[in-house]
Each structure stands twice: as structure tokens, then as C-alpha cells.
Amino acid sequence: MRKTLEETVIEDDDTGWVKSEVEDSEAGSESPANTGREGVRQGNDLQDSMSTLSIGNPSPPASSLIPNPIGANTKTHSFQFHLYEDYEREAATMIPSYTLPLTKFRYHIFMDMANDDIADEMTRIDWVMFSSIRIRDLVRHVSLSPEQKEKCKAMRNVNRMISHFNHIATWVSNMVLMRDKAKHRAQMLEKFMHIALKLRQLNNYNGLAAVLAGINGTSILRLSQTRSLVPAEVQKRFARLVLLMGTQKGYFAYRLAWENSPLPRIPFIPLHRKDLVSAEEGSITFVGPQGDRLNWKKFEVLGEVILPIMKSQSTPYPNLSRHDEARELILDCLMPTDEDDIYQRSVQVETTSGIAVDPSKKKFPWFANKTS
């Protein structure tokens, strides 16, 4: 009975967020409407889709991957989840542990790993985290006050994916800066450029943007000596990705690609969250002389942001498998997370004059003597 309660009974968050703008309103419980992604699959017209925007618990997403270990002696497994709760439990295991020091040994493991395997694992992690987020949680994330967010446990699903985005950007920077010689850094940089191209092919825009954030961060962007060693053709192809995810004209290139990308796909979550913030702050929820009428125009704008996300959650990736070695390198590497420390490492390996500092005089936390 205890196991059944732990795995099937989910505590709801009664935050009363829909009435947050009404004074003296009582905190009401959420509607138990049982609608969700299934409605998106059964009809494409706006009315059917809008009917799925319930603040209650939506029905779980369907998926084509069933829990199925491929073999006893392999480190690759295929997983499938049918319930939000299953995705949520799996996502909770994807918190970075920072236990494995970055060493030359792990550098070679990573360089020998297939780019497709790394991109697939990054996409699998992103998909699990993305699928653990209920649509109502995205709205709550921009609607609730800080005090209400503390009481709303479901916020952790959105926060987890945002934190993972930042982790990937930091991880990419650290991996590139791992080695002292420019030729080794160039090899790592080129590998991540290839991984970024693969993420684009998988329509994983969240993972792609995270890798670009790491490569185009100040600490890596300044490494002119390293970049000069990356083949020009690879840099040219990578430059197209930079333009795709660029901020020009309000992320016009990305928005166009997103609208025309076939399923399955994963959205650039930070941008869509920003769109929700703009919709939330741009107009109030209740209007009228007595403030008791819903501002439907606001919810139309929210729907324009939310409906494509709902549609994306309805169609899972069919053939993603778990790669344990890639997962370890992505989630468990011991590395500095402070931007100043990372930048200091960048200056140590490649000074402004282009001459690296004597390695024997450098001390940095990448090769800290810590065991897992």
C-alpha cells in the first residue's frame, strides 16, 4: 500500500494563483479536469486545443518507448514513460552531482564517444525534463508571487529545466577549457560544434541554445588561437546555427524555424518563458468596473505561446536510448560553476598576447583530487 501511495498519489499545489489579482479572495482548489495532451492529438482546431488549457491535472502523455533494457552487458538502455509522474521521477535523477574530476582520461573518453550518442543523450535528458512540466506550471511560473511559488512544489519541474540549461552552458565551457594546449581545446570545440549540428537535426532547440551559450560565452569566445585551429568549413556551418538562434528581430529566425519544425521537437524554454512573462505583465487578469471579469485577450496571447508547446509534448522521440557514459560526463563532472573562475581559467590557458601561461604555475579546480 505504501508503494502504491508513493507512486500513484500526487499531492496537488493549492496556491489559488488564478485569483491572485483579486483582493480578499479565498485560496481555491484547482479544478480536477482530466484533459491534456491527448486533446491536442485528437484535433488541431483552436477550440479543441483551448479546451485543454485546464489548471487541473492533465492526462499523462503517451509515448512509444517502453522500459526495455537492451542487453545485460550494455550500457545503453531504452526507456518509455506514460505518466507525468514517471517523467518527473526520472527528471529528479538528472541533478548534476559534480563528483567526477575532469582529467585527460575523461577527455579521451569524451573525444572517442560518438557525437550522435552525446547529442541523443542530451536530447533524452531535455525531453524527460520537458515532459515533466505541466502546462499549468509554465503559466504559474510567471503568474505566481515569490511567496506563492515557495508553496507550489510543481515549480521545481520548470526550475530544474532552466537550471539544466545553465548547467549545459557551463559544462561546455569547462570541457573546452580542460586542456592546456590549443590543439586539444580546438578538437573539443570542434566536437561541440558537430554536436550542436546534430542537436539542430533533432530539433532540440533547448539543447542547441545551451551549447551555443557555452561556446559563445566570454570565456570561450575570446580564445582566438583555439578557434583558428578549427576547420573553416565547420566554423561556417556553426555560424549558421548562431544566426538561427540569434536575438535579431526578436529571435525571428528561431521562431520561424520553430513554427515549421516537424515533431518531435523541444522548444527553447527560456525564450518561451520570456514570452509568457511579457503576456503576463502586459495586461491584468481581471477587468471590468468591479474587477470580476476575465481578460480573455490576455489568455489568447498566453494560448499563442502555450499551444505549440502542448503540441510538442504530445509527440515523443521514438528511438532515444540512454547512454550511461555520456550521461555521466554530462551530469557528473566536477567543475567550477562561477563565471569568474571559468574566465580566469580562460586567461590562464590563453592570454591576451596569445601565449599560454606555464602549466606548472597554474592551479585550478578542474583537476582537484576528489573521488566520486
Secondary structure, DSSP 8 states (H G I E B T S, - for coil): -HHHHHHH--------GGGTTSTT------------HHHHHH--SHHHHHTT--SS-------S---EE--TT-SEEE----SHHHHHHHHHTTS----EE--HHHHHHHHHS-HHHHHHHHHHHHHHHHHT--HHHHHHHHHS-HHHHHH-TTHHHHHHHHHHHHHHHHHHHHHHTSSSSHHHHHHHHHHHHHHHHHHHHTTBHHHHHHHHHHHTSHHHHT-HHHHTTS-HHHHHHHHHHHHHT--HHHHHHHHHHHHH--SS-B--HHHHHHHHHHHHHHS-SEESTTS-EE-HHHHHHHHHHHHHHHHHHTS--SS-EEEHHHHHHHH-EE----HHHHHHHHHHHS-TTS----GGG---GGG-----
